[in-house]
Amino acid sequence: MSDNKPFNKFEYNNEYAKENYDRITILRKKSSKVTKKDIDNIAKSRNMKTSEFINMCIDEKLKRLTAPEMNII
């Protein structure tokens, strides 16, 4: 008999994320001028997911701060 476990989508998704993504956790004060809700709304207005929008912002900022010859982005 084979030891087949039923497919666990939650486990599969977690394993996929662990293998394919870097996790970066940020904390933002609720008293900040731009709140999480503002960021969510801005992303939504651009038809983007919040994480996609934040990644785009990080990439754009790094491009400006990083010397072009370093080829980081």
DOMARNU-968299 format. One record per residue (C-alpha): x, y, z; residue in three letters. Coordinates in steps of 0.5 Angstrom, whole numbers, m for minus. Each point is the difference from the previous one (the first is absolute). Example, Ala and Ser with C-alpha at 12.3 -4.5 7.8 and 13.67 -1.06 7.14 Angstrom:
# residues 2
PT       X       Y       Z   code
PT      25      m9      16    Ala
PT       2       7      m2    Ser
***
This chain:
# residues 73
PT       X       Y       Z   code
PT       0       0       0    Met
PT       2       7      m2    Ser
PT       1       5       6    Asp
PT      m4       6      m4    Asn
PT      m2       6       4    Lys
PT      m6       4      m3    Pro
PT       2       6      m4    Phe
PT       1       6       5    Asn
PT       0       7      m4    Lys
PT       2       4       6    Phe
PT       6      m4       1    Glu
PT       2       0      m7    Tyr
PT      m1       8       0    Asn
PT       4       1       6    Asn
PT       6      m5      m3    Glu
PT      m1       4      m7    Tyr
PT       1       6       3    Ala
PT       6      m2       4    Lys
PT       4      m2      m6    Glu
PT      m2       5      m4    Asn
PT      m1       7       4    Tyr
PT       4       4       5    Asp
PT      m4       2       6    Arg
PT       1       7       2    Ile
PT      m5       2       6    Thr
PT      m1       8       1    Ile
PT      m3       4       6    Leu
PT      m3       6      m1    Arg
PT      m2       5       5    Lys
PT      m8       1       0    Lys
PT       1       7       1    Ser
PT       4       1      m7    Ser
PT      m3       5      m5    Lys
PT       0      m6      m5    Val
PT      m4      m6       3    Thr
PT      m1      m7      m2    Lys
PT      m7       2      m3    Lys
PT       3       5      m4    Asp
PT       5      m4      m3    Ile
PT      m5      m5      m1    Asp
PT      m4       5      m4    Asn
PT       6       3      m4    Ile
PT       2      m8      m2    Ala
PT      m8      m1      m2    Lys
PT       0       6      m4    Ser
PT       5      m2      m4    Arg
PT      m3      m7      m1    Asn
PT       6      m3       5    Met
PT       0      m4       6    Lys
PT       3       3       6    Thr
PT       6      m4       0    Ser
PT       1       1      m7    Glu
PT       0       7       1    Phe
PT       5       0       6    Ile
PT       5      m4      m4    Asn
PT      m1       5      m6    Met
PT       2       6       5    Cys
PT       6      m4       3    Ile
PT       2      m1      m7    Asp
PT       0       7      m3    Glu
PT       3       3       7    Lys
PT       6      m5      m1    Leu
PT       1       2      m7    Lys
PT       1       7       2    Arg
PT       4      m1       6    Leu
PT       5      m6      m3    Thr
PT       5       2      m5    Ala
PT      m2      m3      m7    Pro
PT       7      m3      m1    Glu
PT      m2      m5       6    Met
PT      m5      m3      m4    Asn
PT      m5      m2       6    Ile
PT      m6       1      m3    Ile
***
